[in-house]
Amino acid sequence: MQLRPDKISSSRILISALDWGMGHTTRCISIIRQLITQQNEIYFAGNSDQCAFIRREFEDQLKLVHLDGYGVTLDSQKSAYWQLLNQFSKIKKAIEAENSFVQKFVAEHKIDMVISDNRYGFFSAQTKNIFVSHQLNLQLPFLRRFVNSQLKKWIEKFDCIWVPDNDKKSICGDLVRVNFTTPKIFIGLLGRFKKEQVPLKFDLLGIVSGPEPERTRFSKLLADYLRKQNKRVALVGSKEMHDDIACFENPSTEELEGLINESACVISRAGYTTIMELILLEKNAILIPTPGQFEQEYLAKNVKSVFLNFVQEKELI
């Protein structure tokens, strides 16, 4: 069996994605769509939010099973390093738990292949195992060698790495420039939306994302900024409704696709899934890297696009 997305057919596949925000889950949509068209039987494992999202996208086209996530929290007002170090034991336990889950599930359901989007313990010795990631060589200011050494040990347990990027014209740069014993396949940018030429309803569309409590803080920041603009504005992902802003708490992929196409400019965090989708849509955007998330800060410096403009939070206040 060739381990490229377009070469996999007639297989029983178990998929899961990291629960750090929803970006890892949403970028799996295009992979799942392709695998379904190639007559594969798909099982998706995730927490309640992830499963609810996937159920809405695919209805009865695949099977869902509950699996707890890593449960990482992040507050940009505190040191990202200390927060992650303090949660390392929790992350390690989650990795051990997910591996136990996979071993049992594979045996019970006769799974042929396991696909993990950035879940390091989501693999089985009884199957072919794919690791989907653009974070293979983290560009950290401290402890870079130590952290990447640990990532290497985890990732090399997989049979193949799917990198959602282009080999010749890379967006990720040094994030994917690293040698592993596990082969890498560049599968191109992943996007769930289609570009449509439609009349514009909004001048600015704010999109809230990321783990709590950072998500709620960013939601308030975006709402305050949009409220000050003398323009047609909308906000996606806010749990709080605002009378002076068109708010959409949890739109479907189809609904969000329409909102983005109907907006002149998007304002959001600089997550990699967001960057991929906006580049594919050729949509003007203002992206704000999450303070302390070094991947987003690196991407902000590395991505070169006529559409994407990166700013710091203080520029919105």
Stockholm file with secondary structure:
# STOCKHOLM 1.0

chainA/1-317         MQLRPDKISSSRILISALDWGMGHTTRCISIIRQLITQQNEIYFAGNSDQCAFIRREFEDQLKLVHLDGYGVTLDSQKSAYWQLLNQFSKIKKAIEAENSFVQKFVAEHKIDMVISDNRYGFFSAQTKNIFVSHQLNLQLPFLRRFVNSQLKKWIEKFDCIWVPDNDKKSICGDLVRVNFTTPKIFIGLLGRFKKEQVPLKFDLLGIVSGPEPERTRFSKLLADYLRKQNKRVALVGSKEMHDDIACFENPSTEELEGLINESACVISRAGYTTIMELILLEKNAILIPTPGQFEQEYLAKNVKSVFLNFVQEKELI
#=GR chainA/1-317 SS CCCSGGGCCSCEEEEEECCSSSHHHHHHHHHHHHHHHTTCEEEEEECHHHHHHHHHHHGGGSEEEECCCCCCCBCTTSCHHHHHHHTHHHHHHHHHHHHHHHHHHHHHHTCSEEEEESCTTCCCTTSEEEEECSCSSCCCSSSHHHHHHHHHHHHTTSSEEEESSCSSSCSSGGGSCCCCSSCEEECCCCCCCCCCCCCCCEEEEEECCSSTBHHHHHHHHHHHHHHHSSSCEEEESCSSCCTTSEEESSCCHHHHHHHHHTEEEEEEECCHHHHHHHHHHTCCEEEECCTTCHHHHHHHHHCCCSSEEECCGGGTC
#=GC SS_cons         CCCSGGGCCSCEEEEEECCSSSHHHHHHHHHHHHHHHTTCEEEEEECHHHHHHHHHHHGGGSEEEECCCCCCCBCTTSCHHHHHHHTHHHHHHHHHHHHHHHHHHHHHHTCSEEEEESCTTCCCTTSEEEEECSCSSCCCSSSHHHHHHHHHHHHTTSSEEEESSCSSSCSSGGGSCCCCSSCEEECCCCCCCCCCCCCCCEEEEEECCSSTBHHHHHHHHHHHHHHHSSSCEEEESCSSCCTTSEEESSCCHHHHHHHHHTEEEEEEECCHHHHHHHHHHTCCEEEECCTTCHHHHHHHHHCCCSSEEECCGGGTC
//
